[in-house]
């Protein structure tokens, strides 16, 4: 299949990806999807930027959550690869799961988790997320009554273990026509540096849709297929790494452009926990 080369910049550094020439794209209408009715981050004091970084865990709580995440991934590896690694470390995941096919087996589970799949009570994190946003939150979609999945993102060094630039809102908006009422939480667990953190486009939730070129459904870049809608162009194609540390959470609008989270470290796997949570009601806690 013939591909075209597309250029992006992360903190000014050029990144080139390849996408199929025959991939179908569209522009939206001259409208901003994020507004006071559709974006639950609208009343929050960081809405104009589209994101914020907040402290989430104290040192003790972070150690416990990291231990729980590590044990959860160990259990998934045991189940999927029938292997019991000794002295396993999240940051060195790529030393244990060394081939692509094994990694795909693991991430096919880690990218689609629900609370019973964890070896600890992952729902204990939700009250902490409520506290730092001031919103009543739930993992149940109020429109469909379905539970939102939780993702453990495993990003190996110098790999293509990342999503293309996208907005999470498109997935629900395109499939149902109902504006999504969720907010995104990205929580680094291991291997976070300025070379591995999630790139975002500040204020991109306020870009009119007719300025954005994106796929109409699923997408493909660099030979990988994705569920998310790939944003080919939004005018400048520049992203910036999030300045975030362990124990903190990146909170952002579901309409914010983010992705292309290349891991540019040479020997560190980055692990992050991702939630999409819905608002129970419009009242503050």
Secondary structure in CASP SS format (residue, H / E / C, confidence):
PFRMAT SS
TARGET T0000
AUTHOR 0000-0000-0000
METHOD secondary structure of the structure
MODEL  1
X C 1.00
X C 1.00
X E 1.00
X E 1.00
X E 1.00
X E 1.00
X E 1.00
X E 1.00
X E 1.00
X E 1.00
X C 1.00
X C 1.00
X E 1.00
X E 1.00
X E 1.00
X E 1.00
X E 1.00
X E 1.00
X E 1.00
X E 1.00
X C 1.00
X C 1.00
X C 1.00
X C 1.00
X E 1.00
X E 1.00
X E 1.00
X C 1.00
X C 1.00
X C 1.00
X C 1.00
X C 1.00
X C 1.00
X C 1.00
X C 1.00
X C 1.00
X C 1.00
X C 1.00
X C 1.00
X C 1.00
X C 1.00
X C 1.00
X C 1.00
X C 1.00
X C 1.00
X C 1.00
X C 1.00
X C 1.00
X C 1.00
X C 1.00
X E 1.00
X E 1.00
X E 1.00
X E 1.00
X E 1.00
X C 1.00
X C 1.00
X C 1.00
X H 1.00
X H 1.00
X H 1.00
X H 1.00
X H 1.00
X H 1.00
X H 1.00
X H 1.00
X H 1.00
X H 1.00
X H 1.00
X H 1.00
X H 1.00
X H 1.00
X H 1.00
X H 1.00
X H 1.00
X H 1.00
X H 1.00
X H 1.00
X H 1.00
X H 1.00
X H 1.00
X C 1.00
X C 1.00
X C 1.00
X C 1.00
X C 1.00
X C 1.00
X C 1.00
X C 1.00
X H 1.00
X H 1.00
X H 1.00
X H 1.00
X H 1.00
X H 1.00
X H 1.00
X C 1.00
X C 1.00
X C 1.00
X H 1.00
X H 1.00
X H 1.00
X H 1.00
X H 1.00
X H 1.00
X H 1.00
X H 1.00
X H 1.00
X H 1.00
X H 1.00
X C 1.00
X C 1.00
X E 1.00
X C 1.00
X H 1.00
X H 1.00
X H 1.00
X C 1.00
X C 1.00
X C 1.00
X C 1.00
X C 1.00
X C 1.00
X H 1.00
X H 1.00
X H 1.00
X H 1.00
X H 1.00
X H 1.00
X H 1.00
X H 1.00
X H 1.00
X H 1.00
X C 1.00
X E 1.00
X E 1.00
X E 1.00
X E 1.00
X C 1.00
X E 1.00
X C 1.00
X C 1.00
X C 1.00
X C 1.00
X C 1.00
X C 1.00
X E 1.00
X C 1.00
X C 1.00
X E 1.00
X E 1.00
X E 1.00
X E 1.00
X E 1.00
X E 1.00
X C 1.00
X C 1.00
X C 1.00
X C 1.00
X C 1.00
X C 1.00
X C 1.00
X C 1.00
X C 1.00
X C 1.00
X E 1.00
X C 1.00
X H 1.00
X H 1.00
X H 1.00
X H 1.00
X H 1.00
X H 1.00
X H 1.00
X H 1.00
X H 1.00
X C 1.00
X C 1.00
X C 1.00
X C 1.00
X C 1.00
X E 1.00
X E 1.00
X E 1.00
X E 1.00
X E 1.00
X E 1.00
X E 1.00
X E 1.00
X E 1.00
X C 1.00
X C 1.00
X C 1.00
X C 1.00
X C 1.00
X C 1.00
X C 1.00
X C 1.00
X E 1.00
X E 1.00
X C 1.00
X C 1.00
X C 1.00
X H 1.00
X H 1.00
X H 1.00
X C 1.00
X C 1.00
X H 1.00
X H 1.00
X H 1.00
X C 1.00
X E 1.00
X E 1.00
X E 1.00
X C 1.00
X C 1.00
X C 1.00
X E 1.00
X E 1.00
X E 1.00
X C 1.00
X C 1.00
X E 1.00
X E 1.00
X E 1.00
X C 1.00
X C 1.00
X C 1.00
X C 1.00
X E 1.00
X E 1.00
X E 1.00
X C 1.00
X C 1.00
X C 1.00
X C 1.00
X E 1.00
X E 1.00
X E 1.00
X E 1.00
X C 1.00
X C 1.00
X C 1.00
X C 1.00
X C 1.00
X C 1.00
X E 1.00
X E 1.00
X E 1.00
X E 1.00
X E 1.00
X E 1.00
X C 1.00
X C 1.00
X C 1.00
X C 1.00
X E 1.00
X C 1.00
X C 1.00
X C 1.00
X C 1.00
X C 1.00
X C 1.00
X C 1.00
X C 1.00
X C 1.00
X C 1.00
X C 1.00
X E 1.00
X E 1.00
X E 1.00
X E 1.00
X E 1.00
X E 1.00
X E 1.00
X E 1.00
X E 1.00
X E 1.00
X E 1.00
X E 1.00
X E 1.00
X E 1.00
X E 1.00
X C 1.00
END
